[in-house]
Amino acid sequence: MAYAWDKPVIASDLPAFRECVSHEESGYLFSTGKARDLTEKMELFLNKPIAAEQVRRYRQRFNWDNYVDLVLHTRNTGMN
């Protein structure tokens, strides 16, 4: 949802989030279960803001055209 409004995110470093959040490019990832690391990333979020334009550029890799191209490429090459 944050990307829809060109906003960076703070997320845990779980695999699903690592796939869609690029640390210091589209947001900040903290070590799961580490409250101190979350605090540090929150401070970084405030002290080193990520520009909306940077998030906008990053999120383009998740647009429907790119997704369709990936699916068709995978289908045409027989990749699973």
PDB file of N, CA, C and O in Angstrom:
ATOM      1  N   MET A   1       0.826  -1.173   0.000  1.00  0.00           N
ATOM      2  CA  MET A   1       0.000   0.000   0.000  1.00  0.00           C
ATOM      3  C   MET A   1       0.880   1.250   0.000  1.00  0.00           C
ATOM      4  O   MET A   1       0.565   2.229  -0.677  1.00  0.00           O
ATOM      5  N   ALA A   2       1.961   1.223   0.741  1.00  0.00           N
ATOM      6  CA  ALA A   2       2.843   2.395   0.808  1.00  0.00           C
ATOM      7  C   ALA A   2       3.369   2.759  -0.575  1.00  0.00           C
ATOM      8  O   ALA A   2       3.431   3.938  -0.926  1.00  0.00           O
ATOM      9  N   TYR A   3       3.750   1.753  -1.363  1.00  0.00           N
ATOM     10  CA  TYR A   3       4.275   2.027  -2.704  1.00  0.00           C
ATOM     11  C   TYR A   3       3.238   2.723  -3.586  1.00  0.00           C
ATOM     12  O   TYR A   3       3.596   3.538  -4.437  1.00  0.00           O
ATOM     13  N   ALA A   4       1.981   2.415  -3.393  1.00  0.00           N
ATOM     14  CA  ALA A   4       0.932   3.054  -4.193  1.00  0.00           C
ATOM     15  C   ALA A   4       0.926   4.562  -3.988  1.00  0.00           C
ATOM     16  O   ALA A   4       0.492   5.308  -4.866  1.00  0.00           O
ATOM     17  N   TRP A   5       1.402   5.011  -2.839  1.00  0.00           N
ATOM     18  CA  TRP A   5       1.465   6.446  -2.523  1.00  0.00           C
ATOM     19  C   TRP A   5       2.904   6.958  -2.566  1.00  0.00           C
ATOM     20  O   TRP A   5       3.194   8.044  -2.065  1.00  0.00           O
ATOM     21  N   ASP A   6       3.817   6.163  -3.174  1.00  0.00           N
ATOM     22  CA  ASP A   6       5.229   6.527  -3.311  1.00  0.00           C
ATOM     23  C   ASP A   6       5.900   6.784  -1.972  1.00  0.00           C
ATOM     24  O   ASP A   6       6.723   7.690  -1.838  1.00  0.00           O
ATOM     25  N   LYS A   7       5.540   5.977  -0.985  1.00  0.00           N
ATOM     26  CA  LYS A   7       6.111   6.105   0.355  1.00  0.00           C
ATOM     27  C   LYS A   7       7.047   4.939   0.637  1.00  0.00           C
ATOM     28  O   LYS A   7       6.727   3.801   0.295  1.00  0.00           O
ATOM     29  N   PRO A   8       8.193   5.197   1.251  1.00  0.00           N
ATOM     30  CA  PRO A   8       9.082   4.105   1.653  1.00  0.00           C
ATOM     31  C   PRO A   8       8.490   3.342   2.829  1.00  0.00           C
ATOM     32  O   PRO A   8       7.548   3.808   3.471  1.00  0.00           O
ATOM     33  N   VAL A   9       9.043   2.177   3.105  1.00  0.00           N
ATOM     34  CA  VAL A   9       8.513   1.329   4.176  1.00  0.00           C
ATOM     35  C   VAL A   9       9.619   0.908   5.143  1.00  0.00           C
ATOM     36  O   VAL A   9      10.807   0.968   4.825  1.00  0.00           O
ATOM     37  N   ILE A  10       9.198   0.486   6.313  1.00  0.00           N
ATOM     38  CA  ILE A  10      10.066  -0.209   7.259  1.00  0.00           C
ATOM     39  C   ILE A  10       9.444  -1.584   7.415  1.00  0.00           C
ATOM     40  O   ILE A  10       8.269  -1.707   7.763  1.00  0.00           O
ATOM     41  N   ALA A  11      10.229  -2.612   7.157  1.00  0.00           N
ATOM     42  CA  ALA A  11       9.693  -3.978   7.215  1.00  0.00           C
ATOM     43  C   ALA A  11      10.736  -4.915   7.808  1.00  0.00           C
ATOM     44  O   ALA A  11      11.933  -4.630   7.783  1.00  0.00           O
ATOM     45  N   SER A  12      10.267  -6.030   8.337  1.00  0.00           N
ATOM     46  CA  SER A  12      11.192  -7.045   8.845  1.00  0.00           C
ATOM     47  C   SER A  12      11.874  -7.723   7.658  1.00  0.00           C
ATOM     48  O   SER A  12      11.407  -7.637   6.522  1.00  0.00           O
ATOM     49  N   ASP A  13      12.952  -8.377   7.937  1.00  0.00           N
ATOM     50  CA  ASP A  13      13.728  -9.000   6.861  1.00  0.00           C
ATOM     51  C   ASP A  13      13.258 -10.409   6.513  1.00  0.00           C
ATOM     52  O   ASP A  13      14.050 -11.245   6.078  1.00  0.00           O
ATOM     53  N   LEU A  14      11.976 -10.665   6.706  1.00  0.00           N
ATOM     54  CA  LEU A  14      11.409 -11.955   6.297  1.00  0.00           C
ATOM     55  C   LEU A  14      11.538 -12.106   4.782  1.00  0.00           C
ATOM     56  O   LEU A  14      11.529 -11.104   4.066  1.00  0.00           O
ATOM     57  N   PRO A  15      11.656 -13.329   4.283  1.00  0.00           N
ATOM     58  CA  PRO A  15      11.857 -13.535   2.841  1.00  0.00           C
ATOM     59  C   PRO A  15      10.857 -12.800   1.948  1.00  0.00           C
ATOM     60  O   PRO A  15      11.255 -12.223   0.936  1.00  0.00           O
ATOM     61  N   ALA A  16       9.587 -12.806   2.293  1.00  0.00           N
ATOM     62  CA  ALA A  16       8.586 -12.148   1.437  1.00  0.00           C
ATOM     63  C   ALA A  16       8.844 -10.652   1.327  1.00  0.00           C
ATOM     64  O   ALA A  16       8.638 -10.064   0.266  1.00  0.00           O
ATOM     65  N   PHE A  17       9.291 -10.032   2.414  1.00  0.00           N
ATOM     66  CA  PHE A  17       9.573  -8.599   2.378  1.00  0.00           C
ATOM     67  C   PHE A  17      10.887  -8.310   1.663  1.00  0.00           C
ATOM     68  O   PHE A  17      11.006  -7.296   0.975  1.00  0.00           O
ATOM     69  N   ARG A  18      11.871  -9.187   1.817  1.00  0.00           N
ATOM     70  CA  ARG A  18      13.156  -8.988   1.113  1.00  0.00           C
ATOM     71  C   ARG A  18      12.946  -9.009  -0.395  1.00  0.00           C
ATOM     72  O   ARG A  18      13.708  -8.389  -1.136  1.00  0.00           O
ATOM     73  N   GLU A  19      11.915  -9.720  -0.857  1.00  0.00           N
ATOM     74  CA  GLU A  19      11.641  -9.786  -2.293  1.00  0.00           C
ATOM     75  C   GLU A  19      11.105  -8.475  -2.849  1.00  0.00           C
ATOM     76  O   GLU A  19      11.272  -8.196  -4.036  1.00  0.00           O
ATOM     77  N   CYS A  20      10.467  -7.667  -2.013  1.00  0.00           N
ATOM     78  CA  CYS A  20       9.822  -6.464  -2.545  1.00  0.00           C
ATOM     79  C   CYS A  20      10.270  -5.162  -1.891  1.00  0.00           C
ATOM     80  O   CYS A  20       9.775  -4.093  -2.249  1.00  0.00           O
ATOM     81  N   VAL A  21      11.193  -5.232  -0.944  1.00  0.00           N
ATOM     82  CA  VAL A  21      11.747  -4.016  -0.336  1.00  0.00           C
ATOM     83  C   VAL A  21      13.250  -4.042  -0.535  1.00  0.00           C
ATOM     84  O   VAL A  21      13.925  -4.990  -0.133  1.00  0.00           O
ATOM     85  N   SER A  22      13.763  -3.006  -1.153  1.00  0.00           N
ATOM     86  CA  SER A  22      15.201  -2.873  -1.343  1.00  0.00           C
ATOM     87  C   SER A  22      15.729  -1.920  -0.276  1.00  0.00           C
ATOM     88  O   SER A  22      15.379  -0.740  -0.254  1.00  0.00           O
ATOM     89  N   HIS A  23      16.575  -2.447   0.608  1.00  0.00           N
ATOM     90  CA  HIS A  23      17.087  -1.672   1.739  1.00  0.00           C
ATOM     91  C   HIS A  23      17.768  -0.396   1.262  1.00  0.00           C
ATOM     92  O   HIS A  23      18.676  -0.433   0.432  1.00  0.00           O
ATOM     93  N   GLU A  24      17.324   0.711   1.792  1.00  0.00           N
ATOM     94  CA  GLU A  24      17.811   2.062   1.512  1.00  0.00           C
ATOM     95  C   GLU A  24      17.451   2.565   0.110  1.00  0.00           C
ATOM     96  O   GLU A  24      17.848   3.667  -0.269  1.00  0.00           O
ATOM     97  N   GLU A  25      16.714   1.779  -0.650  1.00  0.00           N
ATOM     98  CA  GLU A  25      16.225   2.227  -1.959  1.00  0.00           C
ATOM     99  C   GLU A  25      14.723   2.474  -1.909  1.00  0.00           C
ATOM    100  O   GLU A  25      14.240   3.505  -2.378  1.00  0.00           O
ATOM    101  N   SER A  26      13.990   1.526  -1.339  1.00  0.00           N
ATOM    102  CA  SER A  26      12.539   1.685  -1.247  1.00  0.00           C
ATOM    103  C   SER A  26      12.047   1.617   0.196  1.00  0.00           C
ATOM    104  O   SER A  26      10.850   1.726   0.462  1.00  0.00           O
ATOM    105  N   GLY A  27      12.973   1.439   1.110  1.00  0.00           N
ATOM    106  CA  GLY A  27      12.622   1.363   2.513  1.00  0.00           C
ATOM    107  C   GLY A  27      13.785   0.837   3.326  1.00  0.00           C
ATOM    108  O   GLY A  27      14.927   0.810   2.867  1.00  0.00           O
ATOM    109  N   TYR A  28      13.478   0.424   4.528  1.00  0.00           N
ATOM    110  CA  TYR A  28      14.497  -0.097   5.429  1.00  0.00           C
ATOM    111  C   TYR A  28      14.030  -1.434   5.988  1.00  0.00           C
ATOM    112  O   TYR A  28      12.876  -1.581   6.392  1.00  0.00           O
ATOM    113  N   LEU A  29      14.936  -2.404   6.007  1.00  0.00           N
ATOM    114  CA  LEU A  29      14.644  -3.729   6.553  1.00  0.00           C
ATOM    115  C   LEU A  29      15.334  -3.879   7.907  1.00  0.00           C
ATOM    116  O   LEU A  29      16.508  -3.540   8.055  1.00  0.00           O
ATOM    117  N   PHE A  30      14.603  -4.386   8.885  1.00  0.00           N
ATOM    118  CA  PHE A  30      15.196  -4.642  10.193  1.00  0.00           C
ATOM    119  C   PHE A  30      15.207  -6.138  10.458  1.00  0.00           C
ATOM    120  O   PHE A  30      14.407  -6.885   9.895  1.00  0.00           O
ATOM    121  N   SER A  31      16.114  -6.564  11.312  1.00  0.00           N
ATOM    122  CA  SER A  31      16.237  -7.975  11.663  1.00  0.00           C
ATOM    123  C   SER A  31      15.022  -8.412  12.473  1.00  0.00           C
ATOM    124  O   SER A  31      14.706  -7.820  13.504  1.00  0.00           O
ATOM    125  N   THR A  32      14.353  -9.440  12.002  1.00  0.00           N
ATOM    126  CA  THR A  32      13.152  -9.953  12.661  1.00  0.00           C
ATOM    127  C   THR A  32      13.448 -10.294  14.114  1.00  0.00           C
ATOM    128  O   THR A  32      14.428 -10.972  14.421  1.00  0.00           O
ATOM    129  N   GLY A  33      12.585  -9.815  14.999  1.00  0.00           N
ATOM    130  CA  GLY A  33      12.716 -10.114  16.413  1.00  0.00           C
ATOM    131  C   GLY A  33      13.725  -9.254  17.145  1.00  0.00           C
ATOM    132  O   GLY A  33      13.957  -9.469  18.335  1.00  0.00           O
ATOM    133  N   LYS A  34      14.326  -8.297  16.483  1.00  0.00           N
ATOM    134  CA  LYS A  34      15.355  -7.443  17.095  1.00  0.00           C
ATOM    135  C   LYS A  34      14.808  -6.030  17.270  1.00  0.00           C
ATOM    136  O   LYS A  34      14.871  -5.215  16.349  1.00  0.00           O
ATOM    137  N   ALA A  35      14.278  -5.748  18.437  1.00  0.00           N
ATOM    138  CA  ALA A  35      13.660  -4.441  18.705  1.00  0.00           C
ATOM    139  C   ALA A  35      14.657  -3.306  18.530  1.00  0.00           C
ATOM    140  O   ALA A  35      14.300  -2.248  18.013  1.00  0.00           O
ATOM    141  N   ARG A  36      15.889  -3.506  18.948  1.00  0.00           N
ATOM    142  CA  ARG A  36      16.912  -2.449  18.822  1.00  0.00           C
ATOM    143  C   ARG A  36      17.161  -2.131  17.349  1.00  0.00           C
ATOM    144  O   ARG A  36      17.314  -0.965  16.986  1.00  0.00           O
ATOM    145  N   ASP A  37      17.203  -3.155  16.502  1.00  0.00           N
ATOM    146  CA  ASP A  37      17.415  -2.914  15.076  1.00  0.00           C
ATOM    147  C   ASP A  37      16.231  -2.167  14.470  1.00  0.00           C
ATOM    148  O   ASP A  37      16.410  -1.300  13.615  1.00  0.00           O
ATOM    149  N   LEU A  38      15.023  -2.506  14.915  1.00  0.00           N
ATOM    150  CA  LEU A  38      13.838  -1.776  14.451  1.00  0.00           C
ATOM    151  C   LEU A  38      13.962  -0.302  14.845  1.00  0.00           C
ATOM    152  O   LEU A  38      13.690   0.584  14.035  1.00  0.00           O
ATOM    153  N   THR A  39      14.367  -0.045  16.073  1.00  0.00           N
ATOM    154  CA  THR A  39      14.552   1.331  16.539  1.00  0.00           C
ATOM    155  C   THR A  39      15.570   2.060  15.677  1.00  0.00           C
ATOM    156  O   THR A  39      15.356   3.210  15.296  1.00  0.00           O
ATOM    157  N   GLU A  40      16.677   1.394  15.370  1.00  0.00           N
ATOM    158  CA  GLU A  40      17.716   2.002  14.537  1.00  0.00           C
ATOM    159  C   GLU A  40      17.193   2.315  13.140  1.00  0.00           C
ATOM    160  O   GLU A  40      17.514   3.362  12.578  1.00  0.00           O
ATOM    161  N   LYS A  41      16.391   1.414  12.577  1.00  0.00           N
ATOM    162  CA  LYS A  41      15.842   1.654  11.234  1.00  0.00           C
ATOM    163  C   LYS A  41      14.818   2.776  11.252  1.00  0.00           C
ATOM    164  O   LYS A  41      14.701   3.524  10.281  1.00  0.00           O
ATOM    165  N   MET A  42      14.072   2.901  12.352  1.00  0.00           N
ATOM    166  CA  MET A  42      13.126   4.006  12.468  1.00  0.00           C
ATOM    167  C   MET A  42      13.873   5.342  12.521  1.00  0.00           C
ATOM    168  O   MET A  42      13.452   6.320  11.904  1.00  0.00           O
ATOM    169  N   GLU A  43      14.974   5.374  13.258  1.00  0.00           N
ATOM    170  CA  GLU A  43      15.796   6.590  13.315  1.00  0.00           C
ATOM    171  C   GLU A  43      16.384   6.899  11.947  1.00  0.00           C
ATOM    172  O   GLU A  43      16.412   8.054  11.523  1.00  0.00           O
ATOM    173  N   LEU A  44      16.849   5.876  11.264  1.00  0.00           N
ATOM    174  CA  LEU A  44      17.393   6.052   9.917  1.00  0.00           C
ATOM    175  C   LEU A  44      16.313   6.565   8.965  1.00  0.00           C
ATOM    176  O   LEU A  44      16.571   7.437   8.136  1.00  0.00           O
ATOM    177  N   PHE A  45      15.121   6.025   9.089  1.00  0.00           N
ATOM    178  CA  PHE A  45      13.980   6.447   8.277  1.00  0.00           C
ATOM    179  C   PHE A  45      13.737   7.955   8.431  1.00  0.00           C
ATOM    180  O   PHE A  45      13.437   8.646   7.457  1.00  0.00           O
ATOM    181  N   LEU A  46      13.870   8.445   9.645  1.00  0.00           N
ATOM    182  CA  LEU A  46      13.652   9.871   9.911  1.00  0.00           C
ATOM    183  C   LEU A  46      14.854  10.734   9.528  1.00  0.00           C
ATOM    184  O   LEU A  46      14.691  11.853   9.043  1.00  0.00           O
ATOM    185  N   ASN A  47      16.057  10.212   9.748  1.00  0.00           N
ATOM    186  CA  ASN A  47      17.273  10.998   9.516  1.00  0.00           C
ATOM    187  C   ASN A  47      17.810  10.908   8.095  1.00  0.00           C
ATOM    188  O   ASN A  47      18.550  11.788   7.658  1.00  0.00           O
ATOM    189  N   LYS A  48      17.456   9.883   7.390  1.00  0.00           N
ATOM    190  CA  LYS A  48      17.904   9.690   6.007  1.00  0.00           C
ATOM    191  C   LYS A  48      16.687   9.299   5.171  1.00  0.00           C
ATOM    192  O   LYS A  48      16.561   8.153   4.739  1.00  0.00           O
ATOM    193  N   PRO A  49      15.788  10.268   4.947  1.00  0.00           N
ATOM    194  CA  PRO A  49      14.542   9.937   4.231  1.00  0.00           C
ATOM    195  C   PRO A  49      14.807   9.491   2.788  1.00  0.00           C
ATOM    196  O   PRO A  49      15.758   9.928   2.139  1.00  0.00           O
ATOM    197  N   ILE A  50      13.946   8.625   2.326  1.00  0.00           N
ATOM    198  CA  ILE A  50      14.001   8.137   0.948  1.00  0.00           C
ATOM    199  C   ILE A  50      12.967   8.929   0.155  1.00  0.00           C
ATOM    200  O   ILE A  50      11.797   8.991   0.533  1.00  0.00           O
ATOM    201  N   ALA A  51      13.402   9.526  -0.933  1.00  0.00           N
ATOM    202  CA  ALA A  51      12.532  10.395  -1.730  1.00  0.00           C
ATOM    203  C   ALA A  51      11.421   9.610  -2.417  1.00  0.00           C
ATOM    204  O   ALA A  51      11.604   8.456  -2.805  1.00  0.00           O
ATOM    205  N   ALA A  52      10.280  10.250  -2.557  1.00  0.00           N
ATOM    206  CA  ALA A  52       9.133   9.641  -3.225  1.00  0.00           C
ATOM    207  C   ALA A  52       9.486   9.228  -4.648  1.00  0.00           C
ATOM    208  O   ALA A  52       9.046   8.173  -5.107  1.00  0.00           O
ATOM    209  N   GLU A  53      10.263  10.030  -5.347  1.00  0.00           N
ATOM    210  CA  GLU A  53      10.646   9.706  -6.732  1.00  0.00           C
ATOM    211  C   GLU A  53      11.462   8.414  -6.784  1.00  0.00           C
ATOM    212  O   GLU A  53      11.318   7.626  -7.719  1.00  0.00           O
ATOM    213  N   GLN A  54      12.299   8.201  -5.804  1.00  0.00           N
ATOM    214  CA  GLN A  54      13.100   6.976  -5.747  1.00  0.00           C
ATOM    215  C   GLN A  54      12.194   5.758  -5.547  1.00  0.00           C
ATOM    216  O   GLN A  54      12.395   4.722  -6.181  1.00  0.00           O
ATOM    217  N   VAL A  55      11.208   5.883  -4.675  1.00  0.00           N
ATOM    218  CA  VAL A  55      10.252   4.785  -4.443  1.00  0.00           C
ATOM    219  C   VAL A  55       9.438   4.554  -5.712  1.00  0.00           C
ATOM    220  O   VAL A  55       9.186   3.408  -6.084  1.00  0.00           O
ATOM    221  N   ARG A  56       9.029   5.617  -6.371  1.00  0.00           N
ATOM    222  CA  ARG A  56       8.252   5.512  -7.615  1.00  0.00           C
ATOM    223  C   ARG A  56       9.030   4.721  -8.671  1.00  0.00           C
ATOM    224  O   ARG A  56       8.476   3.843  -9.332  1.00  0.00           O
ATOM    225  N   ARG A  57      10.309   5.039  -8.822  1.00  0.00           N
ATOM    226  CA  ARG A  57      11.143   4.310  -9.801  1.00  0.00           C
ATOM    227  C   ARG A  57      11.265   2.841  -9.399  1.00  0.00           C
ATOM    228  O   ARG A  57      11.154   1.955 -10.247  1.00  0.00           O
ATOM    229  N   TYR A  58      11.493   2.579  -8.113  1.00  0.00           N
ATOM    230  CA  TYR A  58      11.656   1.204  -7.644  1.00  0.00           C
ATOM    231  C   TYR A  58      10.389   0.388  -7.874  1.00  0.00           C
ATOM    232  O   TYR A  58      10.463  -0.751  -8.337  1.00  0.00           O
ATOM    233  N   ARG A  59       9.247   0.946  -7.560  1.00  0.00           N
ATOM    234  CA  ARG A  59       7.996   0.179  -7.647  1.00  0.00           C
ATOM    235  C   ARG A  59       7.607  -0.159  -9.076  1.00  0.00           C
ATOM    236  O   ARG A  59       6.752  -1.021  -9.281  1.00  0.00           O
ATOM    237  N   GLN A  60       8.195   0.480 -10.061  1.00  0.00           N
ATOM    238  CA  GLN A  60       7.883   0.179 -11.457  1.00  0.00           C
ATOM    239  C   GLN A  60       8.196  -1.274 -11.803  1.00  0.00           C
ATOM    240  O   GLN A  60       7.579  -1.846 -12.702  1.00  0.00           O
ATOM    241  N   ARG A  61       9.139  -1.864 -11.102  1.00  0.00           N
ATOM    242  CA  ARG A  61       9.465  -3.274 -11.394  1.00  0.00           C
ATOM    243  C   ARG A  61       8.318  -4.209 -11.013  1.00  0.00           C
ATOM    244  O   ARG A  61       8.310  -5.374 -11.409  1.00  0.00           O
ATOM    245  N   PHE A  62       7.348  -3.701 -10.244  1.00  0.00           N
ATOM    246  CA  PHE A  62       6.199  -4.505  -9.834  1.00  0.00           C
ATOM    247  C   PHE A  62       4.934  -4.156 -10.599  1.00  0.00           C
ATOM    248  O   PHE A  62       3.854  -4.613 -10.226  1.00  0.00           O
ATOM    249  N   ASN A  63       5.032  -3.357 -11.662  1.00  0.00           N
ATOM    250  CA  ASN A  63       3.813  -2.985 -12.390  1.00  0.00           C
ATOM    251  C   ASN A  63       3.305  -4.168 -13.222  1.00  0.00           C
ATOM    252  O   ASN A  63       4.029  -5.135 -13.455  1.00  0.00           O
ATOM    253  N   TRP A  64       2.061  -4.071 -13.660  1.00  0.00           N
ATOM    254  CA  TRP A  64       1.425  -5.188 -14.367  1.00  0.00           C
ATOM    255  C   TRP A  64       2.125  -5.552 -15.663  1.00  0.00           C
ATOM    256  O   TRP A  64       2.228  -6.731 -15.999  1.00  0.00           O
ATOM    257  N   ASP A  65       2.610  -4.554 -16.398  1.00  0.00           N
ATOM    258  CA  ASP A  65       3.295  -4.850 -17.658  1.00  0.00           C
ATOM    259  C   ASP A  65       4.522  -5.723 -17.414  1.00  0.00           C
ATOM    260  O   ASP A  65       4.744  -6.695 -18.136  1.00  0.00           O
ATOM    261  N   ASN A  66       5.309  -5.389 -16.419  1.00  0.00           N
ATOM    262  CA  ASN A  66       6.490  -6.189 -16.093  1.00  0.00           C
ATOM    263  C   ASN A  66       6.093  -7.582 -15.613  1.00  0.00           C
ATOM    264  O   ASN A  66       6.744  -8.568 -15.957  1.00  0.00           O
ATOM    265  N   TYR A  67       5.036  -7.662 -14.826  1.00  0.00           N
ATOM    266  CA  TYR A  67       4.564  -8.953 -14.329  1.00  0.00           C
ATOM    267  C   TYR A  67       4.113  -9.846 -15.490  1.00  0.00           C
ATOM    268  O   TYR A  67       4.465 -11.024 -15.542  1.00  0.00           O
ATOM    269  N   VAL A  68       3.340  -9.287 -16.413  1.00  0.00           N
ATOM    270  CA  VAL A  68       2.862 -10.046 -17.570  1.00  0.00           C
ATOM    271  C   VAL A  68       4.044 -10.500 -18.426  1.00  0.00           C
ATOM    272  O   VAL A  68       4.085 -11.645 -18.875  1.00  0.00           O
ATOM    273  N   ASP A  69       5.001  -9.606 -18.650  1.00  0.00           N
ATOM    274  CA  ASP A  69       6.193  -9.979 -19.420  1.00  0.00           C
ATOM    275  C   ASP A  69       6.924 -11.142 -18.764  1.00  0.00           C
ATOM    276  O   ASP A  69       7.360 -12.068 -19.447  1.00  0.00           O
ATOM    277  N   LEU A  70       7.059 -11.100 -17.441  1.00  0.00           N
ATOM    278  CA  LEU A  70       7.728 -12.179 -16.721  1.00  0.00           C
ATOM    279  C   LEU A  70       6.975 -13.493 -16.873  1.00  0.00           C
ATOM    280  O   LEU A  70       7.583 -14.534 -17.122  1.00  0.00           O
ATOM    281  N   VAL A  71       5.662 -13.452 -16.724  1.00  0.00           N
ATOM    282  CA  VAL A  71       4.854 -14.666 -16.848  1.00  0.00           C
ATOM    283  C   VAL A  71       4.956 -15.233 -18.264  1.00  0.00           C
ATOM    284  O   VAL A  71       5.145 -16.436 -18.441  1.00  0.00           O
ATOM    285  N   LEU A  72       4.832 -14.370 -19.265  1.00  0.00           N
ATOM    286  CA  LEU A  72       4.914 -14.845 -20.648  1.00  0.00           C
ATOM    287  C   LEU A  72       6.294 -15.373 -20.973  1.00  0.00           C
ATOM    288  O   LEU A  72       6.422 -16.381 -21.669  1.00  0.00           O
ATOM    289  N   HIS A  73       7.321 -14.718 -20.488  1.00  0.00           N
ATOM    290  CA  HIS A  73       8.695 -15.182 -20.728  1.00  0.00           C
ATOM    291  C   HIS A  73       8.903 -16.551 -20.086  1.00  0.00           C
ATOM    292  O   HIS A  73       9.475 -17.451 -20.700  1.00  0.00           O
ATOM    293  N   THR A  74       8.437 -16.702 -18.855  1.00  0.00           N
ATOM    294  CA  THR A  74       8.583 -17.978 -18.153  1.00  0.00           C
ATOM    295  C   THR A  74       7.807 -19.074 -18.886  1.00  0.00           C
ATOM    296  O   THR A  74       8.283 -20.201 -19.021  1.00  0.00           O
ATOM    297  N   ARG A  75       6.613 -18.729 -19.353  1.00  0.00           N
ATOM    298  CA  ARG A  75       5.785 -19.707 -20.072  1.00  0.00           C
ATOM    299  C   ARG A  75       6.431 -20.110 -21.394  1.00  0.00           C
ATOM    300  O   ARG A  75       6.445 -21.289 -21.748  1.00  0.00           O
ATOM    301  N   ASN A  76       6.969 -19.127 -22.128  1.00  0.00           N
ATOM    302  CA  ASN A  76       7.552 -19.397 -23.433  1.00  0.00           C
ATOM    303  C   ASN A  76       8.871 -20.134 -23.367  1.00  0.00           C
ATOM    304  O   ASN A  76       9.233 -20.839 -24.309  1.00  0.00           O
ATOM    305  N   THR A  77       9.604 -19.982 -22.259  1.00  0.00           N
ATOM    306  CA  THR A  77      10.896 -20.659 -22.143  1.00  0.00           C
ATOM    307  C   THR A  77      10.782 -21.976 -21.413  1.00  0.00           C
ATOM    308  O   THR A  77      11.761 -22.712 -21.285  1.00  0.00           O
ATOM    309  N   GLY A  78       9.568 -22.280 -20.926  1.00  0.00           N
ATOM    310  CA  GLY A  78       9.368 -23.544 -20.217  1.00  0.00           C
ATOM    311  C   GLY A  78       9.888 -23.542 -18.814  1.00  0.00           C
ATOM    312  O   GLY A  78       9.959 -24.593 -18.178  1.00  0.00           O
ATOM    313  N   MET A  79      10.262 -22.357 -18.301  1.00  0.00           N
ATOM    314  CA  MET A  79      10.741 -22.256 -16.922  1.00  0.00           C
ATOM    315  C   MET A  79       9.572 -22.392 -15.960  1.00  0.00           C
ATOM    316  O   MET A  79       8.458 -21.974 -16.276  1.00  0.00           O
ATOM    317  N   ASN A  80       9.808 -22.963 -14.807  1.00  0.00           N
ATOM    318  CA  ASN A  80       8.769 -23.102 -13.765  1.00  0.00           C
ATOM    319  C   ASN A  80       9.100 -22.254 -12.594  1.00  0.00           C
ATOM    320  O   ASN A  80       8.352 -22.232 -11.616  1.00  0.00           O
TER     321      ASN A  80
END
